[in-house]
Amino acid sequence: MVLCYGAIGLLASIIGVLFARLRAGGDPTNALNTSTYSTTGLFVVLTGIVTPIFGFNWFYWLATIIGLIVGVVIGIATDYFTNDQRRPVQYVANASKSGPAFTIISGSSYGFLSIFPALLGIAVSALLAYTVTQGIDPNTNLDSLFGISMAAVGMLSIVAMIISNDAYGPIVDNARGLVEMGNLGEEALDITDALDSAGNTVKAITKGFAISAAGLTVIALLGAFLSEANDILVSKGLEPIVGFDIMSPTVFFGLIVGAAVPAVFSAMLMLGVDRNAQRMVAEIHRQFEEIEGLKEGKPGVVPEYERCIDIATVGALRELIPAGLMAIVVTLAVGFIGGIQAVGGFLAGNIVAGLLLALYMSNAGGLWDNAKKYVEAGNCGGKGSEAHKAAVVGDTVGDPYKDTAGPSINTQITVCSLVASLCAGLFIAFSIF
């Protein structure tokens, strides 16, 4: 069923790309969103046709469509908070007239507001998928968890379209950089600015899809952890666990620690970005000082690009290792201290806090980036104005939010869940409490 629906999603995405049409003077964001919505409609129709043909259960199909629809709703909400034609971005751009502090405050506020519709959508989709699939197989209690998994499949069924939209953003961003470096003129720059703004919006939308689907997937992984632990407990002649009671001290201990991990993980990654950026600035200053004629732009003088590339790539990988190890070590520590119950609370806290931070950073970063683009388009004083300087500060803060820490939290949550499931037997055999 999963493979079939996935294949249909790929087919729908291929057809949906053809709906991305942009007329002269049209909005690139609308063109990209039209292809996404067309793909969504095709998926609903095609899966509705094949479900009876292959004898799939209609309730699992319904759970899949619930996930898909909620994903679209989350995308619409994200578009509202990150599109430069909407009020939030324009408000932040206008607030930038008063200085960078107001840029950060207003952008953060709208970033937090944008979390609510997404988290509400995840909660509703999990609840509805669980409810409609409960009792399909009376011999197992995993049917509802499979229903939640199918809701996640629904959100990611149009993954080809999501990835293509996500890839669009960096492509037009680099195209804008080439236009600027090549001095191709203001007209070309205005066109690439509009495309880049659309890229920022669709990147935020696709991250919303991915983060929400990851949330549903990890809920299923939490169920898988409980099932794995119960299998081991029953094999040892012990009572299986029905659920995790947050009034239990060990569960509450794990809940609090799990909620702290995404924040620490994000901080470590962004501090890594800060250190790498400082190394890059120091290297650029060194080249200006030591390479004769580079600062003046003399013909034939070439910078040492490979040094900067090495800092950006090797340095980034080096900074990622401590953050990843921290998440794994803390998961193991919680398991060996509090046992299975503590790990259950840990995963629950990790999921909720991780989703919150991931959505906030993704949306706030996209909002700040587009607020800068909105000013550069000639609004609020245009380029070189005080509003532009403040908006650049917001964009600089937003880049590690939306491009580094936010997307990485998905991986952190998944890694913690997998480590917990793999080590469930050890936690049962060896724990302090």
N, C-alpha and C positions, 0 to 999 in steps of 0.2 A: 504493500500500500504506500509506504513512504517513498520507495523507489519510483513507483508509478506517478505519484503526485509530483515528485521532484522533476521527473522527465517532462511532465506536462507544464510545469513552471518554466523550464528552459524553453520549451516550444512557445509558450505564451510570451516570454521575454523577447524571443527573436522576432515574433510578429509585432509586439508592442513597440519595438525600436522604430518601426516604419511610421508610427504615428507622431514621431517627434518632428514636427514641421514648424519652421520659423519664417514668417513673412517679414518684409522690410519694416523696420521700426517696431517689431514685435518684442515680447518679453521672453528671454531665454528660459527663465524659471518656469513659466507657464508651459512652454514647449516640452521641457523635461518632465514636468509633472503630468502632462497629458499622456505621455508614453507610459508612465508608471500606472496611472489609473486605467489606461487601456489594457495593460498587461494584467492588472488585477481582475477586471471584468472578464477577460478571456479565460483566466484560470478558473474562475467560478463556474463558467459555462462548461468548459472542457472537463473539469473534474466531476461536474454533475452528470455529464454524459457517460463517463467511463465507470463511475461508481456502481451502477446496477449491472453494467456489462461484465465486470470482473467479480461481482458479488461482494463488494466492500460494504461494511456497515455504514448506514447513513448517519448514525450519530457521530462516528469518527470523522466523517466528511463535514458534519456541522461544526465540530470542534475545530477542524482545520480552517473553515471559512470564518469562524469567530476570530481566530488568531489573525487571519489576513485582514479582516475589516478593522480590527483594533490597530493593526500596524498602519493602515492607511490613515486612521484618525490621529494616531500619534504623529504621522508625517505632516498632516495638515496643521496640527498644533505647533509643530516645530517650524514649519514654514511661516506661521504667523509671528513667531518670536525672533526669526533670523532674517526674514526677507526685508530688504531695504525699502520696499514699497509699503510696509506695514508700520503701525504706530510705534512699537517698541524700539526698533532701530532708529527711527527718526527722532524719537524722544532722547535717546542716548546721544545722538549726534548733536542735538540742540543743547543738551546738558554739558557737552564738551566745551561750549563757549565760556563756561565758568571755570574751566580748568580740569586737569586729569583726575582729581579726586572725585569730581562729580561724574566723570565718565565711568570710573570703577564702581562707584556706589550704585548708579542707575543700572549699569550693565549686570552687576551681581544680583540686583533685585529682580530684574526681569529673568535672569538665568534661573533663580530659585522658583519664580512663578511658573516657568515653563516645565518644571518637574511634575507639577500636580497632574495635568492631563495625561502625561505619559505613565506615571506610576498608577494612576487610577485605571488607565486602560489595561495595564499588566494585571492588576488585581482583578478587574472585571473579567478579563479573558480567562484567567486561571480558574476563577470561581465558576463561570459558565461552562468552560470545557470540562471541569471536574463533575459538575452537576449533570450535564447531558450524557456523559459516558459512564456514570456510576451505575453499576448493576448489569452491565452488558454481559459480563461473564460472572455468574454467581459463585464460581469455584475459586476465584482469585480476587484479591483487593488491588490488583495492579491495573485494572482497566481504566480507572479514573486518572492514574498517573500517565498512562499511555495517551489518554485524551488530552492532558496538558501538553504532553510532548507533541501531539499532532497540532495543537494550537501554535506551538513554536515552529513546526514545519510550515504551517500556513503563513506565518510572518516571513519566513525565509524562502517560501516557495518561488518567489520572483527574484531569487538571489542574483541571477544574471543581470537583470535590470538594475538592481541595487548596486552591484559592483561596478557596472558601466557608468552609472551616475556618480559613484564615488571616485572613479578614475578620472572622470571629466574635470573635477575640481583642480587637481594638481596640474593637469595638462594645460588648462587655460591660465592657471596661475603662472606657470613657467613661460607660456606664450607672452603674457603681459610683461614679464621680466625681459624677454628678448626684444620686444617692441621698445621698451624703455632704453635698454642698453644700445640698441641699434639706431636710436634717434629717428624712428620712423614717422614721427609727427603726432600731433595732438589728436587727429581724427582716429588714427589706428589705436592710440592709447585709450580713447573714449570707448571704442568698440570692445577692446580687451578688458577694460574695467567693468563694463556691463556683463561680459561673459564670466569674469572672475567673481563678481557679486553673485551671479546665479550659481556658480560652482560652490561658493561658500554655503549657500542655502541648501542645495541638494546634498552636499556632504553632511550637513547637520541632520537632514532628513534620513539619509541612509544610516547614519550612526544611530539615530533613534530606532530604526528598524532593528539593527543589529543588537543594540543594547537590550531592547525589549525582548527579542527572541532569546538572547542569552539568559535573561531573567527567568523566562518560562522554562528554558532548558535546565537551568540549575535547580529550579524547584523540583523538576523530575529527578535530577541527580540526588537531591536531598532524599527523595523517596527511595531511590536506588541504594543510597547509603543505609537507610533504615532497614530495607529488605536484606541487604548483605549482612548487616549486624545481627538481625533476627535469625538468619540461617545459621550463623555461627553460634549464637546463644542456644538455639534449639538443639544443635548437634552436640553441645556440651551439657544438655539436660537442664538448661536454665530457662527462666521465663522470658518470652519475647517482649520487646518494647512496643507499646501501643502508640505512643507519641512522646513529645517533649514538653513537659510542664514548665513554664517560665517561672513558676513560684519555687521550683527546685533550685537550691543554691548552686549546684553544679551546672545546671542548664543556664541559669542567669549569669554565672561566671563566664561561660563560653559565649553567651550572647553579647556581653559587653566587650570582650576581647575581639570577637569577630567583627563587631561594628567599628572597632578602632583600626583594623588592618588596612582597609581601603584608603583611609586618610593617611596613614604612615606610608603606604605604598606610593600614593600620589605625591606626597612630599619628597620622598627619595628620588622619584623620577624627575620632578621639576627642579630639585636642587642639582641633579645631574645635568639638566639642560642649562642651568645657570652656570655651572662650572665649565661646561663645554663652550658656552657662549663667551665666557671670559677668556678661555684659552684661544678662541678664534679671534677675538678682538686684539689680544696681545700679539698673536702671530701676524695679523694684518699690520699693526703698528710697526712690528719688527721689519716686515718687508718694505714698508714705506721708508723706514730709516736706513736700511742696509742696501737696498737695491737702487742704484743711482738711476734717476730719470723716471722711476715708477710713479712717484707722487705728481710729477709734472706731466705725465702722460706722453713721454717722448716715444717716437716711432721705434719699433723693434724691441722695446723693453717689455718683457713678459713676466707676470707674477709667478710665484711658485704655487700653482694651483693644487698640486698633489699634496702639499703640506696641509692645506685647508680641508681638502677632501678626507685626508687621513684623520684629522681631528674630528670631523663631523661623523664619520662612519665607525672607526675603531673606538673612539671616545664614547659614542652612543651605546655600543654594545657593552663596553666596560661598565658603564653606569647602570645598565639594566640588570646585571648579575646580582648585585647586593639586594636590590628590591625583590627580585624573584626568590632568592634564598630566604629572605626575611619571611615572606608569605608561607613558604614550605616549613620552615623551622617553627614558626608560631603555631601552625596547624598541628604539627607533631607534639609540640610542648603542651598544648591544650588537651590533646588526646591522652598523653601519658600522665597528665595531672588529674583531669576530671573524668576520663573514660568516655564511653559512648554518649552518655547524656550531655556532657559538656561539649563534645564535638557537634552534636545536633544543634545546640544553642549557638555554637560558634558559626556554623554554616548559615543558620537563619539570620543572625546579625550581619554576617558578611555579605549575604545576598542583598538585604535591604539597604544597608549603608553604601554598598558598592553601586547599586543601581542609582541611588540618589546622587552620589558624587559624579558618576559617569555621565548621567543626563545633564546635570548642572554644568559641568565643565565643557561638554560638547556644545550645548546651546549658548552658553555665555561667550565662549570663544568665537563661535560663528557670528553672534550678534555684534561683538566688538569689531570684528574684521569688517563686517558690512557697514557699521557706523562710520568707519574710516573711509570706505568706498563711497558712501553717501556724501561725505564732506568733500572728497576729492572730485566728485561729479559736479561741483560748483555750488553746493548748498552750504549754509551756515558759515559763509566766508570763503569757502574753497581752499585750495592748496596754499600752504604757507601761513594760513590764519592761525589764531590761537586755538580755535576749535580743532583744526587739523593736527596741531602739535599734541593736543590732549588725546585725540582719537588714535594717533599713532601709539601713544603710551598704552591705551586700552588694547589695541591690536597686539602689541608686544607681550602684554600679560596674557592675552587670550590664546596665542599660538601654542605655548606648552599645555594649556588647558585642553584645547580641542584636538591637537595633533600628537600629544605625548601621553599625558596622564589619563585623560578621559577614555580613549579607545583601549588602553592597556588594562583597565580595571576588569573588562570582560574576561581577559585571559587569567587575571589573578583569581577571580571568583571560581572559574572552571578548574584551575590548578588545585586550589584548596579543596574543592569538592572531590576531585579524583584522588588526591593524596589521602583524604579521609576515608574514602571507600576502599582503597587498596590496603590501608593500614588498620581497618576495622578490627581484624582479629588480634593484632598486637595491642590495640587499645583495650580490648576485653581482657586479654591475658595480663597486661601490665599497666596499672594505673594507681595513682596514690589514693584517690578518693573513689 
